[in-house]
Amino acid sequence: MPYHKDFSSLFAKGELKVQPEGWKSLDIEYGYEYIGPIPNFFWRLKGTQHTFRIGVAELNQLSKGDYANHIKEFLENFRKDYLGWATDGFPADWMREYHYEYRNYMYLI
């Protein structure tokens, strides 16, 4: 389900570019925040509100430090799910929220 994060509370904020297959060229904005003692990495497509979150330790393990490639691969897999939802007509409210948020950022064929 879509999750919105106020980026004003994040530290070490930045931006990077990614070009996932099936998506238009994307600017990603990101930042960090501690949840308890655990540092978390928050990111979203610039111009959108939905925010993805992952613990930094898990992100480092999965990405081997290549955050841009991790985000690229994540978005490529997300698009596959999204296209399945589209085939089904976005039957759930939360699917329609994702559709509204991302329809102008990816290619649908």
MDAnalysis code that builds the backbone (N, CA, C; Angstrom):
import MDAnalysis as mda
import numpy as np

u = mda.Universe.empty(327, n_residues=109, atom_resindex=np.repeat(np.arange(109), 3), trajectory=True)
u.add_TopologyAttr("name", ["N", "CA", "C"] * 109)
u.add_TopologyAttr("resid", np.arange(1, 110))
u.add_TopologyAttr("resname", ["MET", "PRO", "TYR", "HIS", "LYS", "ASP", "PHE", "SER", "SER", "LEU", "PHE", "ALA", "LYS", "GLY", "GLU", "LEU", "LYS", "VAL", "GLN", "PRO", "GLU", "GLY", "TRP", "LYS", "SER", "LEU", "ASP", "ILE", "GLU", "TYR", "GLY", "TYR", "GLU", "TYR", "ILE", "GLY", "PRO", "ILE", "PRO", "ASN", "PHE", "PHE", "TRP", "ARG", "LEU", "LYS", "GLY", "THR", "GLN", "HIS", "THR", "PHE", "ARG", "ILE", "GLY", "VAL", "ALA", "GLU", "LEU", "ASN", "GLN", "LEU", "SER", "LYS", "GLY", "ASP", "TYR", "ALA", "ASN", "HIS", "ILE", "LYS", "GLU", "PHE", "LEU", "GLU", "ASN", "PHE", "ARG", "LYS", "ASP", "TYR", "LEU", "GLY", "TRP", "ALA", "THR", "ASP", "GLY", "PHE", "PRO", "ALA", "ASP", "TRP", "MET", "ARG", "GLU", "TYR", "HIS", "TYR", "GLU", "TYR", "ARG", "ASN", "TYR", "MET", "TYR", "LEU", "ILE"])
u.atoms.positions = np.array([
    [0.843, -1.171, 0.000],
    [0.000, 0.000, 0.000],
    [0.889, 1.236, 0.000],
    [0.471, 2.273, -0.697],
    [1.287, 3.482, -0.746],
    [1.547, 4.065, 0.637],
    [2.760, 4.527, 0.816],
    [3.223, 5.093, 2.079],
    [3.840, 6.449, 1.772],
    [3.436, 7.467, 2.484],
    [3.960, 8.809, 2.273],
    [4.836, 9.203, 3.454],
    [6.001, 9.762, 3.146],
    [6.959, 10.188, 4.173],
    [7.290, 11.655, 3.958],
    [7.280, 12.409, 5.011],
    [7.710, 13.805, 4.963],
    [9.236, 13.819, 4.915],
    [9.807, 14.200, 3.782],
    [11.257, 14.163, 3.615],
    [11.975, 15.258, 4.404],
    [11.252, 16.194, 4.974],
    [11.919, 17.250, 5.733],
    [12.587, 16.712, 7.000],
    [12.149, 15.546, 7.472],
    [12.735, 14.967, 8.680],
    [13.972, 14.108, 8.397],
    [14.306, 13.893, 7.138],
    [15.421, 13.019, 6.777],
    [16.742, 13.771, 6.798],
    [17.837, 13.023, 6.955],
    [19.165, 13.618, 6.884],
    [19.948, 12.962, 5.747],
    [21.081, 13.565, 5.387],
    [21.939, 13.083, 4.295],
    [21.121, 12.852, 3.030],
    [20.285, 13.832, 2.702],
    [19.417, 13.720, 1.537],
    [20.225, 13.912, 0.255],
    [19.718, 13.317, -0.813],
    [20.362, 13.468, -2.106],
    [19.457, 13.014, -3.230],
    [20.012, 13.027, -4.430],
    [19.292, 12.575, -5.618],
    [20.222, 11.734, -6.465],
    [19.631, 10.814, -7.225],
    [20.382, 10.049, -8.201],
    [19.471, 9.744, -9.372],
    [20.063, 9.404, -10.496],
    [19.305, 9.062, -11.703],
    [19.370, 7.562, -11.910],
    [18.251, 6.995, -12.362],
    [18.207, 5.588, -12.736],
    [17.419, 5.461, -14.034],
    [17.691, 4.399, -14.775],
    [16.970, 4.129, -16.014],
    [16.531, 2.667, -16.041],
    [15.500, 2.330, -15.254],
    [15.005, 0.957, -15.268],
    [14.335, 0.642, -16.603],
    [14.415, -0.612, -17.009],
    [13.746, -1.036, -18.232],
    [12.243, -0.825, -18.083],
    [11.633, -0.215, -19.107],
    [10.196, 0.026, -19.099],
    [9.770, 1.317, -18.422],
    [10.727, 2.066, -17.919],
    [10.439, 3.334, -17.252],
    [11.093, 4.462, -18.029],
    [10.567, 5.648, -17.881],
    [11.225, 6.839, -18.397],
    [12.422, 7.135, -17.499],
    [13.326, 7.971, -17.936],
    [14.477, 8.331, -17.104],
    [13.961, 8.947, -15.803],
    [14.460, 8.444, -14.695],
    [13.911, 8.833, -13.395],
    [14.941, 9.515, -12.519],
    [14.489, 10.524, -11.812],
    [15.267, 11.121, -10.736],
    [14.716, 10.557, -9.436],
    [15.612, 10.056, -8.619],
    [15.235, 9.482, -7.326],
    [15.725, 10.419, -6.240],
    [14.856, 10.748, -5.307],
    [15.292, 11.503, -4.138],
    [15.293, 10.561, -2.948],
    [16.267, 10.760, -2.060],
    [16.429, 9.839, -0.946],
    [16.947, 10.558, 0.289],
    [16.883, 9.850, 1.397],
    [17.421, 10.342, 2.649],
    [17.365, 9.234, 3.685],
    [17.891, 9.540, 4.847],
    [18.001, 8.558, 5.925],
    [17.296, 9.069, 7.175],
    [16.845, 8.116, 7.981],
    [16.261, 8.442, 9.275],
    [16.407, 7.217, 10.172],
    [16.679, 7.466, 11.427],
    [16.730, 6.374, 12.400],
    [15.316, 6.059, 12.865],
    [15.002, 4.789, 12.909],
    [13.786, 4.313, 13.549],
    [14.287, 3.477, 14.719],
    [14.211, 4.067, 15.914],
    [14.902, 3.469, 17.051],
    [16.395, 3.550, 16.756],
    [17.114, 2.462, 16.997],
    [18.559, 2.488, 16.728],
    [18.926, 2.101, 15.294],
    [17.930, 1.818, 14.461],
    [18.171, 1.281, 13.122],
    [18.108, 2.389, 12.063],
    [19.209, 2.590, 11.310],
    [19.148, 3.564, 10.213],
    [18.346, 2.977, 9.050],
    [17.488, 3.803, 8.482],
    [16.645, 3.404, 7.356],
    [16.876, 4.333, 6.180],
    [16.758, 3.776, 4.997],
    [16.921, 4.493, 3.733],
    [15.528, 4.669, 3.134],
    [15.150, 5.911, 2.868],
    [13.861, 6.248, 2.270],
    [14.112, 6.794, 0.872],
    [13.307, 6.376, -0.095],
    [13.472, 6.907, -1.445],
    [12.122, 6.932, -2.163],
    [12.061, 7.818, -3.162],
    [10.866, 7.932, -3.994],
    [11.246, 8.547, -5.322],
    [10.378, 8.370, -6.300],
    [10.558, 9.031, -7.580],
    [10.276, 10.507, -7.361],
    [11.180, 11.330, -7.831],
    [10.980, 12.779, -7.671],
    [9.680, 13.169, -8.365],
    [8.866, 13.909, -7.659],
    [7.569, 14.327, -8.189],
    [6.420, 13.448, -7.726],
    [6.727, 12.401, -6.955],
    [5.686, 11.536, -6.415],
    [5.703, 11.620, -4.892],
    [4.725, 11.013, -4.277],
    [4.632, 11.024, -2.821],
    [4.919, 9.664, -2.196],
    [4.624, 8.577, -2.936],
    [4.844, 7.249, -2.357],
    [6.321, 7.067, -2.042],
    [6.602, 6.589, -0.853],
    [7.972, 6.434, -0.368],
    [8.250, 4.971, -0.065],
    [9.406, 4.519, -0.523],
    [9.876, 3.168, -0.211],
    [10.877, 3.284, 0.935],
    [10.891, 2.276, 1.808],
    [11.787, 2.287, 2.962],
    [12.431, 0.924, 3.098],
    [13.718, 0.941, 3.436],
    [14.449, -0.294, 3.694],
    [15.528, 0.012, 4.730],
    [15.753, -0.925, 5.621],
    [16.838, -0.769, 6.587],
    [18.178, -0.716, 5.866],
    [19.078, 0.125, 6.344],
    [20.372, 0.304, 5.677],
    [21.172, -0.995, 5.662],
    [21.150, -1.762, 6.745],
    [21.903, -3.023, 6.769],
    [21.387, -3.981, 5.694],
    [20.070, -4.094, 5.562],
    [19.491, -4.959, 4.528],
    [19.812, -4.421, 3.136],
    [19.716, -3.113, 2.966],
    [20.029, -2.504, 1.674],
    [21.478, -2.775, 1.286],
    [22.386, -2.622, 2.224],
    [23.795, -2.882, 1.917],
    [24.025, -4.349, 1.566],
    [23.355, -5.236, 2.261],
    [23.503, -6.661, 1.973],
    [22.964, -6.989, 0.581],
    [21.799, -6.460, 0.240],
    [21.182, -6.746, -1.055],
    [21.898, -6.066, -2.218],
    [22.362, -4.843, -1.995],
    [22.893, -4.024, -3.096],
    [24.404, -4.067, -3.222],
    [25.084, -4.560, -2.197],
    [26.558, -4.519, -2.165],
    [27.050, -3.084, -2.341],
    [26.256, -2.125, -1.864],
    [26.631, -0.717, -1.912],
    [26.209, 0.024, -3.172],
    [25.632, -0.678, -4.144],
    [25.191, -0.041, -5.391],
    [23.696, 0.266, -5.277],
    [23.397, 1.361, -4.591],
    [22.002, 1.711, -4.321],
    [21.229, 1.983, -5.609],
    [21.851, 2.649, -6.568],
    [21.162, 2.974, -7.823],
    [20.734, 1.701, -8.541],
    [21.601, 0.707, -8.593],
    [21.244, -0.541, -9.261],
    [20.152, -1.280, -8.498],
    [20.210, -1.242, -7.178],
    [19.160, -1.863, -6.367],
    [17.804, -1.227, -6.689],
    [17.745, 0.092, -6.733],
    [16.494, 0.796, -7.034],
    [16.031, 0.460, -8.448],
    [16.953, 0.431, -9.392],
    [16.633, 0.081, -10.784],
    [15.993, -1.300, -10.852],
    [16.626, -2.289, -10.234],
    [16.090, -3.651, -10.256],
    [14.748, -3.731, -9.530],
    [14.624, -3.033, -8.417],
    [13.363, -3.009, -7.683],
    [12.242, -2.473, -8.576],
    [12.503, -1.367, -9.271],
    [11.471, -0.761, -10.110],
    [11.130, -1.634, -11.310],
    [12.086, -2.340, -11.845],
    [11.792, -3.267, -12.947],
    [10.854, -4.376, -12.470],
    [11.093, -4.910, -11.275],
    [10.200, -5.936, -10.718],
    [8.844, -5.357, -10.348],
    [8.844, -4.135, -9.809],
    [7.588, -3.466, -9.468],
    [6.730, -3.284, -10.720],
    [7.358, -2.926, -11.833],
    [6.622, -2.721, -13.087],
    [5.938, -4.008, -13.532],
    [6.607, -5.134, -13.362],
    [5.989, -6.421, -13.727],
    [4.713, -6.641, -12.914],
    [4.776, -6.376, -11.627],
    [3.580, -6.490, -10.784],
    [2.502, -5.517, -11.250],
    [2.911, -4.293, -11.504],
    [1.989, -3.235, -11.929],
    [1.249, -3.641, -13.207],
    [1.977, -4.194, -14.186],
    [1.345, -4.602, -15.438],
    [0.337, -5.725, -15.203],
    [0.620, -6.603, -14.242],
    [-0.352, -7.630, -13.863],
    [-1.605, -7.014, -13.267],
    [-1.420, -6.026, -12.416],
    [-2.576, -5.335, -11.846],
    [-3.394, -4.663, -12.945],
    [-2.687, -4.077, -13.926],
    [-3.369, -3.400, -15.038],
    [-4.215, -4.398, -15.823],
    [-3.667, -5.581, -16.081],
    [-4.407, -6.625, -16.790],
    [-5.683, -6.981, -16.046],
    [-5.617, -6.960, -14.729],
    [-6.779, -7.277, -13.897],
    [-7.683, -6.067, -13.662],
    [-7.315, -4.910, -14.212],
    [-8.129, -3.709, -14.054],
    [-7.938, -2.981, -12.742],
    [-6.774, -3.137, -12.103],
    [-6.493, -2.493, -10.815],
    [-7.652, -2.704, -9.838],
    [-7.901, -3.963, -9.439],
    [-9.095, -4.270, -8.656],
    [-9.112, -3.726, -7.224],
    [-7.970, -3.427, -6.647],
    [-7.947, -2.936, -5.261],
    [-7.679, -1.436, -5.228],
    [-8.211, -0.773, -4.217],
    [-8.007, 0.677, -4.085],
    [-6.521, 1.030, -4.069],
    [-5.712, 0.262, -3.330],
    [-4.292, 0.582, -3.228],
    [-3.585, 0.413, -4.571],
    [-4.053, -0.507, -5.414],
    [-3.477, -0.659, -6.754],
    [-3.778, 0.573, -7.598],
    [-4.994, 1.076, -7.466],
    [-5.365, 2.286, -8.198],
    [-4.546, 3.485, -7.719],
    [-4.196, 3.522, -6.434],
    [-3.331, 4.596, -5.932],
    [-1.959, 4.542, -6.603],
    [-1.391, 3.345, -6.714],
    [-0.110, 3.199, -7.410],
    [-0.254, 3.605, -8.877],
    [-1.356, 3.193, -9.495],
    [-1.581, 3.548, -10.898],
    [-1.618, 5.063, -11.066],
    [-2.358, 5.731, -10.223],
    [-2.445, 7.186, -10.303],
    [-1.070, 7.830, -10.114],
    [-0.276, 7.287, -9.195],
    [1.033, 7.853, -8.865],
    [2.065, 7.640, -9.981],
    [2.046, 6.459, -10.614],
    [3.148, 6.079, -11.509],
    [2.806, 6.000, -12.988],
    [1.570, 6.194, -13.377],
    [1.178, 5.981, -14.772],
    [1.953, 6.848, -15.759],
    [2.438, 7.993, -15.357],
    [3.163, 8.868, -16.269],
    [4.670, 8.651, -16.240],
    [5.129, 7.691, -15.454],
    [6.563, 7.466, -15.311],
    [7.039, 6.188, -15.996],
    [6.113, 5.326, -16.392],
    [6.534, 4.072, -17.010],
    [5.817, 3.870, -18.337],
    [6.422, 3.012, -19.149],
    [5.800, 2.610, -20.405],
    [4.933, 1.404, -20.120],
    [3.737, 1.399, -20.676],
    [2.779, 0.350, -20.357],
    [2.808, -0.817, -21.338],
    [3.665, -0.755, -22.326],
    [3.821, -1.883, -23.264],
    [5.267, -2.275, -23.368],
])
